[in-house]
Amino acid sequence: MNRNSREEGLAEYAHINYLKPEECRFSLTDGGFLSLTLNTETYPVVFAYRAFPLSFGDMYISIRDEKDKEIGIIRDLAEFPCDQQELIRLELERRYFTPVITSVIKMKEEFGYIYWEVNTDRGMRRFTTRGSHDSILPISEHRLLIMDVGGNRFEIEDFRTLSPKIAKQIEALM
Amino acid sequence: MHRLEPLPEHIIVAFENHGIEPSDVVLCAATDLDRNGNFAEEWLVATREKLCFLSGETISPPQRMARRSNHRKQQWRETGYREIALADMEELKADTLNGNGVLMATVKGQPEILCRYSNTMSRKFGQVTRLVSKLMEDKELTDADFTEEVYRPTCPTCGLLYPDSARQVCPKCLDRRALFLRVLSFLPKYKKEVTLILLCMLASSGMQIASPYLGGRILFDEVLTPGGRYSGQLLPMLLLMAALQLLSVGLSICYGRVNAGLTARVVFDLKTQVFAAMQRLSLGFFTSRETGNLMTRVNQDAIHLQYFFHDGFPYFIVNAVNLTGVMTVMIIMNWRLALLVLIPVPIIIYAVRNVFPKLWSVFSRRHRRTSALNSMVNDSLTGIRVVKAFGKEETETRRFAARNKDVFAINMRAGYITSTLFPAMSFVMNVGGLIVWSVGGWDVLTDRMSFGTLWTFIGYLGMLYGPLEFMTHIVDWWSSCMNSAQRIFEILDAVPDVAEKIDAISIPRIEGRIEMENVVFGYEPGKPVLKDITLSVEPGEMLGVIGYSGAGKSTLANLISRLYDPQEGCVKIDGHDVRDLRIADLRNQIGMVLQETFLFAGTIAENVAYAKPDATVEDIIQACKVAQAHDFIVKLPNGYETMIGHRGQNLSGGERQRLAIARAILHNPRILILDEATASVDTETEQGIQEGLERLVEGRTTIAIAHRLSTLRNADKLVVMDKGKIVEMGTHEELLELKGHYYKMLENQRQALKIRGVDVSEQELAGRRVG
């Protein structure tokens, strides 16, 4: 068996259904959920999960039905029409709620905790992280995921774009 | 009445505009996210008939406004309002997503997202879900429903966010004085030692202060200078100085020895108390996510407190005495020069507060990177078989090189900083000396001051800057010690959720009747794991509990042995509510064999006798014989004395399980719980264990939980659970006839066996039960 046909064989065995834009029609229910019509079949409520939430947020999105069964995988969201992308992003944004910190107003270390006051793309927020380094997870060299004590997540796209003072403070914590 | 959370005035007004009178409100809670995922304040209010949502916006961000709440009213503007009749709603659910959660329900048959909240609020919305669901069932909310503490994210006094959401403790508003006194309250037990230490310290401080004076002022001006008061009396002076130094050394040895003993004892007492308190706490305390965190810090906290007793507190006193003493003597001798000496002090304080922390952060980064490198090496070497098997030696080497480069870079940086900072600091400190030499020297030359005084000043300089550095840290250090103390006291003071009643009934011999009546239980509020469970088991009966994982089977077992208390309904043993029974009586007569057998570090014999330490050797052998463990044990080189647990002999899953069964046999409980007791062993081993189990089960009430149905062939009655509910109940034959869940599961397992080449007919599988 040559390599190609063997891989095809594996794909068949894995039953991965890569969703094609022309076969799918996503829509938003009145209740705020995503629903999907795939060819002729309609799923009243579907959920979207990112397989690589940190590195490829728009790729390999698993679409699952109410009973958590995978309907298929979106290989790349960009292949879908804009309106469809928007709907799926809405669902993804809810599942992976991670406000992006645009500026840090104040960052104070006290009593072993760090008290942040930040502007995010979702509005202003105050939160607290543990003073230890495991509350800041570097996704890439300059991109950071911050986890606060309440289990909320925040993202800094590039900490060097923050004010030099804050950037230094953050660097010291990493 | 405002329930759960007080409604602010402007929200009350806004709800009134929609016809919701404050008196109708039975429950209210605020969220911090709007439906689009923007930070905003939305209010949820429930009346007896409906659930209402009010959203609005403040012109300035809400969090900042909280500090100036009087401005808030004017700047709040309603942006949306929605209400849903409770009668239209079904299946209210709080769903936790990443970083936020949603409250959803089926409204008029359609699933709908009602509101969103950040994870900070998830506990509160768990409560909301439970309470609103109760309203939906037309039940009244009583005070008992609100006993659970309402979650508040910020400290009501200072507005600081609570660092730990599970503990509403504000580090800023902590009553540190009270804590400090409580920490000190450990000391009276050691009155003698503490007095001795203080005396030693004060005496040695006095001598330290006297020493430069003797060596400078007296030696130069009075002994070595002709015409001085003790002119020429060098030998007595030297003897005096030597005696003083000897005494000082003697004192510090004495102090050190007493202190070492004292600290060790205080910390020993503290750790013993904390550990005893931890053991007393209910299981719920350990399994909840937040307190898990608390536990890991306890050890660290004890170490912090140790520092407090060992280094902090004594040195604080010594330094304070030294500082005031030295300054006083200097001012008396020459106040002008004394003030000049203080010139470098601001620079030192600045450096200690601002420059040094950077160095510590570099050091701590160096430490982290080095640990990362070490753990990588450790990983790679432990997994060397995998590395070699996949031929990844070079990748590993590259990985090591990358980490090593990081360590190299930070080492360089630390080196640069230290080699700049320390000389600079020592220069600053020397500046003080230069000032004294120049100004004092001039004074000496112009005969305004004696050389002895100048020499004394130089001696004091060294005693001034060290304590100053210590004192600049004292506030931070004290705060962190008090935080540690707070956490430790929290554990010491924690009240177990599962507590014994004062008038608990003693029940020396349990008959073994178990009843559960309408039991509802969940580990987290709003997420019931058991829903309305009712069942009964007669004494001596065996009840089999079946269900897919997550169905709530183990939880059921946890409630019977009262590791947790149900939120609704009750669990009865021999007709008594378990909450009325003495906990010791209950636990002594309930035995558990779990899937994960935990063996403590110790010998096999000790492990088997864990629940009955006074068992004789023969009892132990007999139990092991029954459990079919005896044979493999005697073949071990050290027999019953083989060390197991950490770093001990490796036993196979089946062997461990047989020890667990032997342990349970020796314990001889009236009620036996087998929680997936044979799940982790293969079919062959299971058959070996099965015999041991059958002997164990005889004559006692048994609850056997399993997903492998063959384990339950002796059960008198079977219960099938699905998603927290009992879906089928009856004997094997009755359930087969139903052709429901049980039948399906049996069928599935038969198929699975077929794949493995074991062809078992349904009759045979069923037949295994009979024979």
Contacts between the chains, C-beta under 8 A, distances in Angstrom:
chain1	res1	chain2	res2	distance
A	29	B	110	6.7
A	29	B	111	7.3
A	29	B	112	7.9
A	30	B	110	6.3
A	30	B	112	7.2
A	31	B	104	7.7
A	31	B	107	6.8
A	31	B	110	5.1
A	31	B	111	5.1
A	31	B	112	3.1
A	31	B	113	6.1
A	32	B	35	6.9
A	32	B	112	6.4
A	32	B	113	3.8
A	33	B	111	5.7
A	33	B	112	7.7
A	33	B	113	6.9
A	44	B	111	7.8
A	45	B	111	5.6
A	53	B	98	7.7
A	93	B	37	5.9
A	94	B	37	6.5
A	94	B	97	6.3
A	94	B	100	7.2
A	94	B	102	6.9
A	94	B	116	7.2
A	95	B	97	4.8
A	95	B	98	6.0
A	96	B	97	7.6
A	96	B	98	4.9
A	96	B	99	6.9
A	97	B	33	7.9
A	97	B	37	6.0
A	97	B	97	6.6
A	97	B	98	6.3
A	97	B	99	3.8
A	97	B	100	3.9
A	97	B	118	7.6
A	98	B	98	7.4
A	98	B	99	5.6
A	99	B	39	7.6
A	110	B	171	7.2
A	110	B	172	7.8
A	111	B	163	7.2
A	111	B	171	3.8
A	111	B	172	7.6
A	111	B	479	5.8
A	111	B	480	6.8
A	111	B	483	5.7
A	112	B	163	7.8
A	112	B	171	8.0
A	112	B	480	6.2
A	112	B	483	6.7
A	113	B	163	4.2
A	113	B	171	7.3
A	115	B	160	7.2
A	115	B	161	6.7
A	117	B	63	7.7
A	120	B	39	7.4
A	122	B	33	8.0
A	122	B	37	6.1
A	122	B	38	4.9
A	122	B	39	5.2
A	123	B	38	5.2
A	123	B	39	3.7
A	123	B	40	6.9
A	123	B	61	6.4
A	124	B	39	6.7
A	124	B	61	3.6
A	124	B	63	6.5
A	124	B	64	7.1
A	125	B	39	5.4
A	125	B	61	8.0
A	125	B	63	6.8
A	126	B	63	4.6
A	126	B	161	5.7
A	127	B	120	7.9
A	127	B	161	6.5
A	128	B	161	4.6
A	128	B	162	7.5
A	128	B	163	4.8
A	130	B	163	7.5
A	133	B	368	6.3
A	148	B	120	7.8
A	149	B	162	7.9
A	149	B	163	5.5
A	149	B	164	5.8
A	149	B	165	6.0
A	150	B	118	7.1
A	150	B	119	5.2
A	150	B	120	3.6
A	150	B	153	7.4
A	150	B	165	4.7
A	151	B	99	7.4
A	151	B	119	3.9
A	151	B	120	7.6
A	151	B	122	7.4
A	152	B	99	5.2
A	152	B	100	7.5
A	152	B	118	5.2
A	152	B	119	4.8
A	152	B	120	6.1
A	153	B	98	6.6
A	153	B	99	4.1
A	172	B	358	7.0
A	172	B	361	4.2
A	172	B	365	7.6
A	173	B	361	7.8
A	174	B	365	7.6
